[in-house]
Each structure stands twice: as C-alpha cells, then as structure tokens.
C-alpha cells in the first residue's frame, strides 16, 4: 500500500529484453507499494514481450511507454521521471528490470527519508541495502571514513540504521521531485553504466546527502551471472559482457574528466576498473573480445566519444 497519505511515490522501471518472470515479480511488488508504476521499454519495436506482460497485469496504476529501440537507461529514466512528475508524484523510485524489492522497501525508504529530513539533513536520495542475486553478496555502501585517505565501506546496522553514502545505484533509489527538478536530467550521453554514479556526485556537489537504509532490502542482479575469479584469493564477482565492459571503462574515464568529483575517489575507482579488466579478460568467457572492448572504452573515453556504441 502507499506508505504515506502525504506522499505520492511513483516507480520508474526501465526494461530491455527482460526475463518476463523476473519483471512480473518486480511489477507485482511495486504496484502494491506505490501510487503508480511507469515502465519505459527500450526493447526493439518488433518484440512485444513487455507490452504483453503489462497487458496481463491490467492495472490502472501501470503505464507503459514503448520507445521502440534502445535509447539507453539514462534517456529512459528521464522519460519515466517526466511522466511521474506529470502525474503529480512527490517522490520517484528508480528501478532496473532485474530487481526485487522487499514488500516494505518503499515504505522503509520513505520513512527514512522523512526522518532524516526532520532531523535537518538535506536529503538528495535514499537507497536500500541490496543483495546480489548471482553471488548472494550483501553490498556495503561507499562512505567517508575519518582518517582514511580513500573512502571505506559500511553497512547499516542496529546502531547506525542509515549511513551517509558517497554514491547510490539506480535501482531502488528514492528521490523527492524537487531534488530531481533542481539537479536536472540524467546524463543521456552515458547511455548505460555510471549514470547513477554521475548523478550521485552531482547531487553531493550541490549540497545534498545520500543515504543507505538498512531496513529497506532489495535483491538485485549486478552483472550477467556469477564469475569465479582469483583476486588475492578466490572469490565470486559479477560477470559482464564485453559491451558492458566497454561502457564501464568509457564512462569511468568520462567521470574522471568532471571537476565536481574528488580526485581521491577517481584514483580509488581507477584501481577498481583495473580489477574489472583483469577479472573479465582473464576469467571471463570472451577474453579477446573483452580486452578489445576495454581498449575501445579507454580510447573513446579519452576522446570524449559518448552515446551508444557505434563500432
């Protein structure tokens, strides 16, 4: 049910050739937790799987916007956010197609948002604690740690039910409409990957704080599947296609060109990007293709060549 009489939360879900069973579970959950759901479909025009699914749900509070082609997650989010605003939403919940929120996730996010606001915090967004569906890993949030040169990681707990985060992932993030209006649209030239990271840093640069909420839980797929890698010991990581590796590297280079992002964050995440190239090229299934796309991503990022991959 809608978590607060004074709030009108609309969810925006971006779809692209989804697993319809997973998408159905997501939509069923969001339809019971929000005032309405806007599905923005990037699936090619000749594939009507999302349309067929939405027809079977037959909810007055569900709206489907078919784009007929893949215009990228940022463009789809902007279109969905505009639709939610036109429906007089007070808050917008962003979601990927492969997430599954807990039954009370939206209510817990809104409660935390309201409590933080009443406590005098300038809240940009709140996000749930998320568990990777492939690896079972519960992810911590990036946080500033006193005395630590780079950022650290922290999970909310009973003594600290919310943590101030440096970034939030798109899926599960709840944002008040006035914040969305002030900060402007998502960066459509990023197309996919790091769209949420750029927005998070933009929000923090504007004076807003981001928070991870321990009582709000969400299952989420971070990659295509789990990948066993050796990285100072054997561990499970998310696997990415060569094209996703391209976008991750290119858009990270684009982030490094932004003066609003601290250089210490860039340096720390540069090490992470090196790790992505290492794990995906050595342990992934498409070694040479991944290495080729990684090099292309670096080159295009340095040249400022953005938008969708054009070969």
C-alpha positions as CSV (number, residue, x, y, z in Angstrom):
1,X,0.0,0.0,0.0
2,X,1.0,3.6,-0.4
3,X,3.3,4.3,2.5
4,X,2.1,7.8,3.5
5,X,-1.0,9.8,2.8
6,X,1.1,12.9,2.3
7,X,3.4,11.3,-0.2
8,X,2.7,10.1,-3.7
9,X,5.5,7.7,-4.8
10,X,5.8,6.7,-8.5
11,X,8.2,4.0,-9.6
12,X,10.0,4.2,-12.9
13,X,11.2,0.9,-14.3
14,X,13.5,0.6,-17.3
15,X,13.1,-2.5,-19.4
16,X,15.2,-4.0,-22.2
17,X,14.6,-7.6,-23.4
18,X,13.8,-8.7,-19.9
19,X,13.2,-12.0,-18.3
20,X,9.4,-11.6,-18.1
21,X,9.1,-13.7,-15.0
22,X,11.6,-11.5,-13.1
23,X,9.9,-8.4,-14.4
24,X,6.5,-9.6,-13.4
25,X,7.6,-10.2,-9.8
26,X,9.1,-6.7,-9.7
27,X,6.0,-5.0,-11.1
28,X,3.7,-7.0,-8.8
29,X,5.7,-5.8,-5.8
30,X,5.9,-2.2,-6.9
31,X,2.2,-1.9,-7.8
32,X,1.4,-2.8,-4.2
33,X,3.9,-0.3,-2.7
34,X,3.5,2.8,-4.8
35,X,0.8,5.1,-6.2
36,X,1.8,4.1,-9.8
37,X,4.4,2.5,-12.0
38,X,5.8,3.8,-15.2
39,X,7.5,1.2,-17.4
40,X,9.8,2.6,-20.1
41,X,10.6,-0.1,-22.6
42,X,13.8,0.1,-24.6
43,X,13.0,-3.2,-26.3
44,X,13.1,-3.2,-30.1
45,X,9.7,-2.4,-31.7
46,X,9.2,-5.9,-33.1
47,X,9.5,-7.6,-29.7
48,X,6.3,-7.1,-27.7
49,X,7.1,-9.2,-24.6
50,X,6.9,-6.2,-22.2
51,X,3.7,-5.0,-23.7
52,X,2.1,-8.4,-23.4
53,X,3.2,-8.6,-19.8
54,X,1.8,-5.2,-18.9
55,X,-1.5,-6.1,-20.6
56,X,-1.9,-9.1,-18.4
57,X,-1.4,-7.1,-15.3
58,X,-4.2,-4.7,-16.3
59,X,-3.7,-2.2,-13.5
60,X,-4.9,1.4,-13.8
61,X,-1.8,2.5,-12.0
62,X,0.5,0.9,-14.5
63,X,1.6,2.9,-17.6
64,X,3.8,1.5,-20.4
65,X,5.9,3.8,-22.6
66,X,7.4,1.9,-25.6
67,X,10.4,3.6,-27.2
68,X,10.7,1.1,-30.0
69,X,14.5,1.0,-29.7
70,X,17.3,1.0,-27.1
71,X,17.8,4.7,-26.3
72,X,19.8,3.9,-23.2
73,X,19.0,3.7,-19.5
74,X,19.5,7.5,-18.9
75,X,17.1,8.5,-21.6
76,X,14.5,6.0,-20.4
77,X,14.9,7.2,-16.8
78,X,14.4,10.8,-17.9
79,X,11.2,10.0,-19.9
80,X,9.8,8.0,-16.9
81,X,10.7,10.7,-14.4
82,X,8.9,13.3,-16.6
83,X,5.8,11.0,-16.7
84,X,5.9,10.6,-12.9
85,X,6.1,14.3,-12.4
86,X,3.2,14.9,-14.8
87,X,1.2,12.5,-12.6
88,X,1.9,14.8,-9.6
89,X,4.4,12.4,-7.9
90,X,6.1,13.8,-4.8
91,X,8.8,11.1,-4.9
92,X,10.2,8.9,-7.7
93,X,11.6,5.4,-7.1
94,X,14.0,4.3,-9.8
95,X,14.4,0.7,-10.7
96,X,16.1,-1.7,-13.1
97,X,14.2,-4.6,-14.6
98,X,16.0,-7.3,-12.7
99,X,15.5,-6.1,-9.1
100,X,13.1,-7.5,-6.5
101,X,12.3,-5.2,-3.5
102,X,11.2,-6.5,-0.2
103,X,7.4,-6.0,0.5
104,X,8.1,-3.0,2.7
105,X,11.1,-1.5,0.9
106,X,9.3,1.7,-0.4
107,X,7.7,2.4,3.0
108,X,11.0,2.0,4.8
109,X,12.8,4.2,2.3
110,X,10.2,6.9,2.6
111,X,10.2,6.6,6.4
112,X,14.0,7.1,6.5
113,X,13.8,10.0,4.1
114,X,11.2,11.7,6.2
115,X,13.1,11.1,9.5
116,X,16.4,12.4,8.0
117,X,14.6,15.5,6.6
118,X,13.0,16.2,10.0
119,X,16.5,15.8,11.6
120,X,17.7,18.7,9.4
121,X,19.6,16.7,6.8
122,X,19.5,18.0,3.2
123,X,18.5,14.6,1.6
124,X,19.2,14.1,-2.0
125,X,18.2,10.4,-2.2
126,X,17.9,7.3,-0.1
127,X,18.6,3.7,-1.3
128,X,18.1,0.2,0.0
129,X,20.6,-2.3,1.2
130,X,21.0,-4.7,-1.8
131,X,21.9,-8.3,-2.2
132,X,23.3,-9.6,-5.5
133,X,21.1,-12.3,-6.9
134,X,24.0,-14.1,-8.6
135,X,26.6,-14.1,-5.8
136,X,24.5,-13.7,-2.6
137,X,26.7,-10.9,-1.5
138,X,25.2,-8.1,0.6
139,X,26.8,-5.0,-0.6
140,X,28.0,-2.2,1.7
141,X,27.9,1.5,0.8
142,X,30.8,3.7,-0.1
143,X,31.4,6.1,2.8
144,X,33.9,8.6,4.0
145,X,35.8,7.2,7.0
146,X,37.6,9.7,9.3
147,X,41.4,9.3,8.9
148,X,41.1,7.1,5.8
149,X,42.8,8.5,2.7
150,X,40.4,6.8,0.3
151,X,36.8,6.1,1.1
152,X,35.7,3.0,3.0
153,X,32.7,0.7,3.0
154,X,30.0,0.3,5.6
155,X,26.7,-1.5,6.0
156,X,23.9,-0.1,8.2
157,X,23.3,-1.9,11.5
158,X,21.2,-1.6,14.6
159,X,23.4,1.2,16.0
160,X,23.5,3.0,12.7
161,X,20.3,2.3,10.7
162,X,21.3,4.7,7.9
163,X,24.7,5.5,6.6
164,X,25.7,8.6,4.6
165,X,26.9,7.2,1.2
166,X,29.1,8.7,-1.5
167,X,27.0,7.0,-4.3
168,X,23.8,5.0,-4.7
169,X,23.0,2.6,-7.5
170,X,20.0,3.4,-9.7
171,X,17.8,0.5,-8.7
172,X,15.9,1.2,-5.5
173,X,16.9,4.8,-5.2
174,X,14.1,7.1,-3.9
175,X,14.3,10.8,-4.8
176,X,12.0,13.7,-4.0
177,X,10.7,15.5,-7.0
178,X,12.1,19.0,-6.0
179,X,15.6,17.4,-6.0
180,X,15.1,16.0,-9.4
181,X,13.9,19.3,-10.7
182,X,16.9,21.2,-9.2
183,X,19.6,18.8,-10.4
184,X,18.3,18.2,-13.9
185,X,18.1,15.1,-16.0
186,X,20.3,12.0,-16.1
187,X,23.3,12.2,-18.4
188,X,22.0,10.7,-21.6
189,X,25.4,10.6,-23.3
190,X,26.5,8.0,-20.8
191,X,23.8,5.7,-22.3
192,X,24.3,2.9,-19.7
193,X,26.7,2.4,-16.7
194,X,27.8,5.0,-14.2
195,X,24.6,7.1,-14.9
196,X,23.8,6.7,-11.2
197,X,27.4,7.5,-10.1
198,X,27.5,10.7,-12.1
199,X,24.1,11.8,-10.6
200,X,25.2,10.9,-7.1
201,X,28.3,13.0,-7.4
202,X,26.3,15.8,-8.9
203,X,23.9,15.7,-6.0
204,X,26.6,15.8,-3.4
205,X,28.4,18.7,-5.2
206,X,25.0,20.6,-5.0
207,X,25.0,20.1,-1.2
208,X,22.7,17.1,-0.9
209,X,23.5,14.0,1.1
210,X,22.8,10.4,0.1
211,X,21.8,7.7,2.5
212,X,21.8,3.9,2.5
213,X,18.9,2.4,4.6
214,X,19.4,-0.8,6.5
215,X,15.7,-1.6,7.0
216,X,15.0,-1.4,3.2
217,X,16.1,-4.5,1.4
218,X,16.3,-5.3,-2.3
219,X,17.6,-8.2,-4.4
220,X,19.4,-7.0,-7.5
221,X,21.4,-8.5,-10.4
222,X,24.8,-6.7,-10.6
223,X,26.0,-8.5,-13.7
224,X,25.0,-11.2,-16.2
225,X,26.0,-14.1,-13.9
226,X,28.5,-15.0,-11.2
227,X,32.1,-15.4,-12.1
228,X,34.8,-17.2,-10.0
229,X,38.0,-15.2,-10.0
230,X,41.3,-15.0,-8.2
231,X,41.9,-11.6,-6.7
232,X,44.1,-12.0,-3.7
233,X,42.2,-15.3,-3.1
234,X,39.3,-17.0,-4.9
235,X,36.0,-15.1,-4.8
236,X,32.8,-14.6,-6.6
237,X,32.4,-11.5,-8.8
238,X,29.7,-10.4,-11.3
239,X,30.4,-11.2,-14.9
240,X,29.8,-8.6,-17.7
241,X,29.6,-8.8,-21.4
242,X,32.3,-7.2,-23.5
243,X,29.9,-4.4,-24.4
244,X,29.2,-3.7,-20.7
245,X,33.0,-3.6,-20.0
246,X,33.3,-1.0,-22.8
247,X,30.6,1.2,-21.2
248,X,32.0,0.8,-17.7
249,X,35.5,1.9,-18.7
250,X,34.5,4.6,-21.1
251,X,32.1,6.2,-18.7
252,X,34.6,6.0,-15.8
253,X,37.0,7.9,-17.9
254,X,34.2,10.5,-18.6
255,X,33.7,10.7,-14.8
256,X,37.4,11.4,-14.3
257,X,37.0,14.5,-16.6
258,X,34.4,16.0,-14.2
259,X,35.8,18.6,-11.8
260,X,32.9,18.1,-9.3
261,X,34.3,14.6,-8.4
262,X,37.1,14.4,-5.9
263,X,40.4,13.1,-7.3
264,X,40.8,10.6,-4.4
265,X,37.5,8.9,-5.5
266,X,38.8,8.8,-9.1
267,X,42.1,7.3,-8.0
268,X,40.4,4.6,-5.8
269,X,37.9,3.7,-8.5
270,X,40.7,3.6,-11.1
271,X,42.1,0.6,-9.2
272,X,38.6,-1.0,-9.3
273,X,38.4,-0.5,-13.0
274,X,41.8,-2.2,-13.5
275,X,40.3,-5.1,-11.5
276,X,37.3,-5.2,-13.7
277,X,39.6,-5.5,-16.8
278,X,41.7,-8.2,-15.1
279,X,38.8,-10.4,-13.9
280,X,36.7,-10.1,-17.1
281,X,39.5,-10.7,-19.5
282,X,41.3,-13.5,-17.6
283,X,38.3,-15.4,-16.1
284,X,35.5,-14.4,-18.4
285,X,34.4,-16.4,-21.4
286,X,35.3,-13.9,-24.1
287,X,38.8,-13.0,-23.3
288,X,39.9,-11.3,-26.6
289,X,36.6,-9.6,-27.2
290,X,36.6,-8.2,-23.7
291,X,40.1,-6.9,-24.0
292,X,39.3,-5.3,-27.3
293,X,36.2,-3.5,-25.9
294,X,38.2,-2.4,-22.8
295,X,40.7,-0.7,-25.0
296,X,38.0,0.9,-27.1
297,X,36.3,2.1,-24.0
298,X,39.5,3.7,-22.7
299,X,40.2,5.4,-26.1
300,X,36.6,6.6,-26.6
301,X,36.6,8.0,-23.0
302,X,39.8,9.9,-23.6
303,X,38.4,11.3,-26.9
304,X,35.0,12.2,-25.4
305,X,33.2,9.9,-27.7
306,X,29.9,9.2,-25.8
307,X,26.5,7.8,-26.6
308,X,25.7,4.3,-27.8
309,X,28.4,2.0,-29.0
310,X,28.8,2.6,-32.8
311,X,31.7,0.3,-33.6
